[in-house]
Amino acid sequence: MGWSLVLVLFVSVLVYPSSPNQSICDYSQCHCSTSGVWINASCLFNSSQKELDISPETLPKNLAELVISGPREVVISSGSFSRNLTGLSLVRLTDLDTLTVEKKAFTRLAYPNLFLEVARVQRVILETNAFHELKRSTVTAHLDRLEHLIVQEHAFDHILSLEISRVSRLELKPNAFFYNPDSDGSRNPGPKITLDRVRTKELPQNVFPSLNQLIISNSEVDAVRSEAFRALVLISVRLTNTTLGLVETNAFLTRSVISLLDLDGVTVGSLQQNCVQSGISKLTVRGSSFSDIGESAFHTASAAVILVENVFDRVRSLGFTFKETSSLTVENNRFNVLDDSAFVLHERESGSGQTINLTFRGNSFGREIGRDALDFTRSNQSGTNVHNNSFDRQCHCEESTKTWLREKINGSERVVDLFYENSMCQVTLDLARCFSLPRGMFAMENFSALACDTEGEYYCPEVVQSDAALPNFPGSKSDIVSDISSDRERKVLVFILMIVVSGVVLMLVLSGLMWLRRHGYCTKARLLLLPSADSVFDIISRAVAGPTAAPGVGAMPHEYAELQQAQKLTEESAEDETPLEDKATQTLPEELTQELLQALREKLDDPDNYSEARDMIEHLYDLIKVEESCNQNSDSISLRLEELEDLPEG
């Protein structure tokens, strides 16, 4: 029995190797299927699998596809994917905490094309030479939805295409995307790299020493370091909807040649001097915003330059310096500040003096324009299109305007005439009042024809000639001023409206109170709300009677008449409205009742007033009965009734 157990254990060790050398198909969480001679392995682990090591012994030689999902950490050791795997075409790793691709993990692959997919991983580390000596094979990699991706130096070799998307933190080391097309005599121009929706602090030095195409979209890059682009030939570099905080000097080296540099919807903080020096066949900047373009920031030989619908806060001297240019298109841009010689078009080095085709239309300029800010010395007069440009300058007559244009534009007299005939100036409020013109932008030539006399001058005492007009362009400071003014006017109108509404409401309330008073509702309300003691009625009665007058017979007829009138009003109100059982309306004030009793005694002693006293007694009796029905002050009423019954009748 004992020897049998030992034999079973020995056989188990032989059949099921230990964990470090365990085949991927021997894991209970893995399912391996065959297609001909090739094996497709699919593994789904749970979080209990803390670490999975992939080594050359782990993978069968006839492995074609490997899919792993779930373990906390996966480590791909050196030599795991090598020439021994002659049919490997797919590696997919998903839903991991950490993935580490060690040095030479992918090396000397035999299969011509490998697709690597990594998705939904918290942390990915691609070590130096992770993809190494891929002379006979090319790798296409897609890294998606990663929290943190680290690409170390020379991580890729001969990669065909790399797409990195939705990475919260991308950390690139110098020479991260190194590719040497001459290492094996290959004529492959280099990899295509796409960065989409990534956030990185910097594109470091030599990060793109060799590159075919680069696309950066919907991303944030804090800084592009010096010599980030060193490739000799780049087919295209496209930046779309991306923010660049800083582009350092020599970011694009002179040695590089770029077929297409396209910036679309890019927001740039600062371009340092000489940051773009590469030769560019076609430079396109569209719908972008630049805070500061340093001196000679664009100092490049570009055959065609297109600047459309951009906002340039400040362009310093020689900020746009184009050499060997044959076509320049500048349309619908906003230039807030242009330093001296901001736009310069150099002659060709051959000295042939070849002119360029220039389109300059729909642009707007702020008040700060330096001397010779626009260089049109090489413009082809027959191929120059100048139209609908706006200058934030108060309109003046022809000679004054042309003198100003000659100062700002370095070009022939014909170019100055083109700008004068096809540009607009600012009509201020005072000018609009003087000459009945619409306020805002107005054609320079038309203003001179309408406002200036034969001597080329206009007279408007309200205008201070030195005053500069406020701009009225989208995105300029004048919009802020206009918005503040409009907001202030809106607040004033709202305040006036509130005063009017409050006045109307107050008038309605006063009119209502006056109507209630005229119709006696105030008296009814006073009777309904009158308290039983220390009442307003008692105070008024004392005031009418006088502070020194003693209650006597002479005061009683008036007081009794008021009581009868109040009782009559109460009875009339009771017929129209629901009766209210309120003590205040049914109980006589205590002092007034004593006064009445004293007056009744005196009237009963007088035969002439006996009948009137009897009526008063009956009326008081009715009031006391009402008070008894309310079950209030019953003891006081009973005492007063006994006093009335004790009075002699004759």
Steps between C-alpha positions, in 0.01 A plus 500: 500500500779745589701425186190553283448850644860595434472374140183707441669812631805440281285456190309818587821698515598372159164571339430839667816710517556757773352847473802681350513264202131417479357511148228756440264226392543318834331779696145415596394856405632460144331341203715389208349416167670376187466611142699260295843494658456838672383559856279789616520555876236705686541553875256666740638540850344649810656734752631208707767453235747753633778459245538324169849456357529438128831345400626311194409173672144621563405533132472204264698536179191463281316783680312729258285714732527583870222677693542568874257689724456547872817439701637778717846502347648360182873492435625412152855378546790536259477275195136404559393598149785406269577324174397170652138613461478476126124550480433762769267771362298634797571589863214659697536600867206664678364588846825494695640701785861497376668387180877491468665424166863425578805549282490295178161354585415531131811419298581354159144403425463256213140586406492802266216686677411509869209692651534594867200633691511625860182645653357597839822477697594720794874508438706392200881502488679447168864454590801586286524277192168334582451465124846422367655387171175454318671476164269253335178600672305814562286572804173690507408600857185655647515618862162621623342619827809499716541692823879528481728408211880512519699464177871475570792567264511299178190307602397440138702378206349477155147547622265559208217682676441606859172645623478626860157620605320605819802507726470715810875525552749435221866500598744499211877469531753638248530281190183319603393456138838427352516348156811457285403412145863448398577234760409221265484680167125527519331778305204518734465875569408451864202445727165674511417618854160622617440662839129552566350637822821476697642722772877538523728746669747510213621370171865464607818551305549250216164340566449479123848438360350315207141526394278465198167643612383652826142579598419665833130566559282607792800498730689722746876544483659734753828542313669397175870491585791605286594250224187296559472454122829380351381277220656571162174450313148524634210440266253688718455645847138577591380658823123525548304645795810483713648732762872576501620700797853571377701422186870546570773629271611249234206268564492444121861487385630647175620156389143367483282519194124483554268450208195626694473680833130545581372678814121495530318626810823518700545723805861605554628696798847602385716433196859577586735649245615273217280215621393401147795495258432185301443522131126465442340438165158611622423678827134527597374669817122510534259592781780524757595743776850624586576707807859594417701437184863571576762654275558283192272233646404390149831534320455249226525436133144426402370471149138568598373665817131516599382690810121495532261598785759528775548735794850635564528698822852614429742440212848623580756626255570248221243269660397380154810481283446298185768411250463345158126564516296503184149532649376675814132501604394699806121506549258586780761526773510730801831669584483685830863615513757502218856605578731658245557274198273227633445353151812467285532332160863446414636491150602167358863411562552476124427871481260447212257743659204273433177646632229318691125475472350667803143492632432732791133546581248506782762565767459736794774689681520656844635845578858386558661454159874556471695655217520281187298237685382356167759427233369493143817585314495168317131493423396446142283799417294305252462214748435707812148483643435754776140536618284584801772547761409701811726727703418622847580859415274802487407593145688787338521653157689346212845650537515448875383141464748416225786650699408277789477192272844571354639493850343163582541324164832437330405488137450686178265792456267270317473276807424803717227602257353148513475517878350850492239405241405166660534552876291647778557738788305582815217756503472621858184627665598864446577444133171320457315799650689754295455337162189284555698180442446159656723439797759224465712386207481706184689487170799735504446626148126555553560698818734737321242553225215571743665692783805675356508826304695580185809575705495153653385604845184467706362722774335352805547698823383206712786278382836503671736398222741324733231274640518142384195301421403200703512172309191308408631161403412156634731402780652847542501719808226721358258211533574498873442875523178467302384213719570701817310800362206284395492333840499838674214624281309180568536548877378862476195397300418224748530747789268750331251225423500388865432857614208535258349167602539585870329834444209339318457240776508772768236705317275193468533426872417858599206512260367176648526630854320821405221301335461282810483809716234667284278192514529457876702179498764660721238566770372143473851366528564718803187365671588139415856534630419725800638352831290480814730703724723802444354516150551761239130576524540569868796730436309689230197532730717643774659744257160622374362531851805695611751414769324698776136448413312278742265242360157648529165520343612751240753256351270199490283582199804532278660179631177308478443621146844372402421164656173479313674591172773243559242235585303586187811467281581167662150368434510614134837334454368181656219484242751505208783301652543190713450587868816517702485404863756746623499636851643830387186574296250392769641617835476856624808664647491484877538873572235594245248258660550660843443841346179381339375355828563830678322690221206257515458557873482875446258466205270270697480759777384749236140429384564682171783257406342181635395370156844556351667325794274199458597466136864516595453225762336273243780558257767423759313186592516381139875559488556311822299206368729484201794498736350211695462298181880528449560364855751774572519732799179340638569599860546868417186509286288334769603762755415779259159339422419488870586867524259578214218297659542686830438833333157645593250520217312807594 
